[in-house]
Amino acid sequence: MFTPDKPFGSFSVDDIAAAAAFYSDKLGLPVDVNDEMGSMRIAPPGGSPIFVYSKENHEPATFTVLNFSVDDVEDAVDDLNSRGVVTKIYTDPDFGTDEKGISRGFEGGPDIAWFKDPAGNVISLMVVPEGMI
């Protein structure tokens, strides 16, 4: 019988040291590196742990691999930008992001902004709508 216990997400990067520095120093998240396994664990407050592993032929996903819930997207973007994190990664005028890279309710969706980690993985921050998670 399938009885899942403690689900968690994972994704790959090409450089664990660079990823660990980004997630701990730039994003301020608790990171635990396991050099023997070539991996790390991110333990975001209030969320499930995320397993990040090194992959020699890593290719960044073309979609969002990780989402962070925030109370105010603009405040979060301003804070991340002050830490050197670039949130203006989309330039398509039809996508609906402003000069800070914030999509403000595009097509009825939540306020959301995206940025990339050093491996090119897309990460978002958003005000999570009621009932979404």
C-alpha positions in Angstrom: 0.0 0.0 0.0 1.3 3.4 -0.9 1.5 5.4 2.3 3.6 8.6 1.8 5.3 10.2 4.7 7.1 13.5 4.9 7.0 14.6 1.2 9.7 17.0 0.1 10.8 18.7 -3.1 14.1 18.6 -4.9 16.0 20.0 -7.8 19.5 20.0 -9.3 22.2 22.6 -9.5 25.6 22.6 -11.2 27.6 23.9 -8.2 26.6 23.1 -4.6 29.0 25.6 -3.1 27.6 28.5 -5.2 24.0 27.4 -4.5 24.7 27.1 -0.7 26.2 30.6 -0.7 23.2 32.0 -2.6 20.5 30.4 -0.5 22.2 31.1 2.8 23.9 34.5 2.2 21.5 36.1 -0.4 18.2 34.6 0.7 19.1 34.1 4.4 17.8 30.5 4.6 19.2 27.8 6.8 21.3 25.5 4.5 23.0 22.2 5.5 25.6 21.0 3.0 26.5 17.3 2.7 29.8 17.3 0.9 29.9 13.5 0.7 26.6 13.3 -1.2 27.2 16.5 -3.2 24.0 17.9 -1.9 22.4 20.3 0.5 19.2 20.7 2.4 17.3 24.0 2.6 15.1 24.3 5.6 12.8 27.3 5.1 10.9 28.5 8.1 7.4 27.1 8.1 7.9 24.8 5.1 9.1 21.4 4.1 12.8 20.9 3.6 14.1 21.0 0.0 16.8 18.7 -1.2 19.2 20.2 -3.7 21.7 17.9 -5.5 24.6 18.5 -7.7 24.2 17.2 -11.3 27.2 17.3 -13.6 25.1 18.0 -16.8 22.5 20.2 -15.0 20.2 22.2 -17.2 18.0 24.7 -15.5 14.3 24.0 -15.7 12.2 26.2 -18.0 9.6 26.5 -15.2 9.5 27.6 -11.6 11.1 25.0 -9.3 10.5 26.7 -5.9 8.0 29.2 -4.6 8.2 31.3 -1.5 5.1 32.8 0.1 5.5 36.4 1.3 3.2 38.9 2.9 4.1 41.7 0.4 5.8 41.0 -2.9 7.0 44.6 -3.4 8.7 44.7 0.0 10.2 41.3 -0.6 11.5 42.3 -4.1 13.0 45.6 -2.7 14.8 43.5 0.0 16.1 40.9 -2.4 17.2 43.6 -4.9 19.1 45.3 -2.1 20.9 42.0 -1.5 21.9 41.8 -5.2 19.2 39.4 -6.3 17.8 40.3 -9.8 14.0 40.0 -10.0 13.5 41.4 -13.5 14.1 38.2 -15.5 11.3 38.4 -18.0 11.0 41.1 -20.6 8.1 39.8 -22.7 5.6 42.7 -22.6 2.7 40.2 -22.8 3.8 38.5 -19.6 2.8 41.5 -17.5 5.8 42.2 -15.2 6.7 45.8 -14.2 10.1 47.4 -14.0 10.8 45.5 -10.8 9.8 42.2 -12.3 6.5 41.9 -10.5 3.4 40.5 -12.1 0.5 42.3 -10.4 -2.5 40.0 -10.7 -1.8 39.1 -14.3 -4.8 37.3 -15.8 -6.4 37.1 -12.3 -3.3 35.5 -10.7 -1.5 36.5 -7.5 1.1 39.2 -7.3 4.3 37.3 -8.1 8.0 37.9 -8.9 10.7 35.6 -10.2 14.4 35.4 -9.9 17.1 32.8 -10.7 19.6 31.0 -8.5 23.2 30.7 -9.6 22.4 27.5 -11.6 19.6 29.3 -13.5 16.7 27.7 -11.7 13.6 29.9 -11.6 12.3 30.7 -8.1 9.2 32.8 -7.3 7.9 34.8 -4.4 4.2 35.6 -4.2 1.3 36.4 -2.0 -0.3 33.0 -1.9 -4.1 33.1 -2.5 -6.3 31.6 0.1 -6.7 27.8 -0.4 -3.8 27.5 -2.8 -1.6 25.6 -0.4 
